[in-house]
Amino acid sequence: MKNRRFITRLLVLLSISIALGYTFYTSFANQKDIVAVGDIAPNFVLKDLEGNEIELHDLRGKGVFLNFWATVCPPCVDEMPYMENNFQKYKDQGIEIIAVNFDEQPIRIERFVDRLNLNFSIVLDPGLQVSQVYGVRELPATFLIDENGVVIERRIGALTEQMVEDYVQKILPSQ
C-alpha cells in the first residue's frame, strides 16, 4: 500500500514537472523577438514632456538611437550622461536620441531630466504600447536604427560610454 502511494505521488510529480518544462520550453526557447535586427523599425508617435509629438517615421534620413529606460533602473540612469554627451557631439551629423520612458509619472521624469540636464528627446509611453511592440521586457533596451529605418542592432542591458559612442557611430548617416 505504501509503495502504491509513493509511485502515484511520483507519477503526479513527474507529470507536473514535464508539463512545467514543456511550458517553459515553448515560452522561452521558441520565443522570437518582436522587432529583430534587419526589420524595419515599427513607426510610433509618442509625446515628449512638453506635449510635442515625436514620430519615428519623421526621422528617416537620420540615425536613431532608441533607448527604453526608467528612473528606477540603475543601469538606465548610468548611461543617460553618456547618451547626452554623444547627442551633443553628433546631433549636427544627423543623430537623434529618443529615450522612451517605461510608464513613469511625468513629474518624476521631469525632475530626473532637469537634474541631469538632458537635451535629447525624452518621450512617454503610457500603457507601454510602444515597448510592447518592440518586445521590450527588460531595461535598459536599445535599438539602433539606420537612416533607412532598419534596425541594425538590438541590445538589452547596460551600456558603457564607449559602447554608446560606438553605437552612435554605427548609425551616422552617410553624407
N, C-alpha and C positions, 0 to 999 in steps of 0.2 A: 504494500500500500504506500509506504514512504517513497519507494523507488518510482512508483507511478506518478505521484505528485511532483517529485523532483523533475522527472522527464517532461511532464506537462508544463511546468514553470519554465524549464529550459527552452522548450519549443516556443513558448509565448515570447520569452525574451529574445530569442533568436529571430523570430518573425518581426518583432518591433525593430530590432537592430537593422535588419535587412531593409525594412520599409524606410527607416530614417536615412540609411546610407544611400538608398536609391533617390530619395527626395533631395538630399544634398548634392548628389552627383548631377541630377538633371537640372538643378537650380544653378549650380556654380560651374561645373565642368563644361556644360554646353552653352553657357551664357555668352552672348555676343554683345560687344559694346554697341550702344545705340548709334553713336557717332564715332566712326573709326578713321584712322589715317587713310587718306585717299578720297574720303567723302567730301562732297560739297557741304560746307557748314550750313546747318539749318538757319534760315533767317529768323529774326526775332525783333520785336520792338519793345524796349523797356524804358522806363523813365529814370532820369538821374535825380539827384537830391533837390534840384531846383524845379523839377517837374518837366524838363525838356525831354522829348522823346529821342532815343538813340536807336536807329535801325541798322542792323548789321549789313544789310544789302547796300545801304548808302556808303559803306566804307570800301566797296570794291575799288581796286587800284591801290589800296594801302595794305600793309602788313598789319594783321590784328593779333595782338597778344591778349587772349581771352582767359581771364582768371576767375575762378569761383572761390569765394572766401567767406569768412565770418570773423567778427571781432573776438569771439571766444576761442578761436583756433590759433594757438601759439605759433605754429609754422607760418600761417597766413599773415599774422602780424609781423613776423620777422622779415618776410620777403617784400612787404609793401615799400620800404625805403629803397630797396634795390629796383623795384619797378619804377618808382618815381625818378630815381637817378637816370635810368635808361630812357624814360619818357622824355625828360629834359634834353638828354643827349641826342635822341634820334627823332623827335617829333617833327622836325623840319625836313626829315628824309622820308616821310611817308609811313610812319609807325603810329598806330593807335593802340592804346592800352585800355581795355574795358574790364573793370573789376565788378563781377556780378555778386552782389551780397546775398548770402544764404538766408533770406527771410527774417532779418532782424528789424527792430524798430528804427525808423529814420533818425530820431533824435540821438540814439546811441551811435549810429553810423556817422552822423554829422560831427559829433564830438570827437570821434576817432579820426576822421578826415582832417579836422581842424588841428588836432594835436600833432599829427604827422605832416601837416601841410602838404596834402596830396593834391595834385592838379590834373591827373588823368581822370577819365570818365569812371565814376562810381555809379552803378545802376542798381535798382531794386528789383527783386524777383519775387513779388508776392505770390504765395502759394507754391513756390518753387517750380513753376511751369517750365521755364527755360532750362533749369537744372535737370529736370526730368527728361526733357527732350534730348539733352546732351548726355544723359546717363550718368550724371554726377551723383555718386553715393558717398564719396569720401572727400575731405578737404585737406589741403588745397588741391584744386584740379586746374590744369592749364591746357589750353588748346592753342596751337599756333596755326594761324590761318593766313595763307599767302594772298597776294594781290588779286588772284583769280577766284578767291573764296574757297579754296581747297584746304582741308585740314592736313597739315604736313607733320604734325606731332601732337601727341596726347600724353600728358604727364600727370600722374597722381602722386602727390607728396610734395615735400618742401623743396624749394629752390635756393641755391646759393647765389651770391651776387654774380659770380662768373657764369653760372648757368643761365641766369636771366639775360645777361649780355649776349651770350652765345645764341640763345633762342631769338632774341630781338634781331641779331644779325642774320639769322636764317630767314627771317620774313621781310627783310628790307626789299622794297620793290626795286626791280631793275630800272635803271634810268634810261 
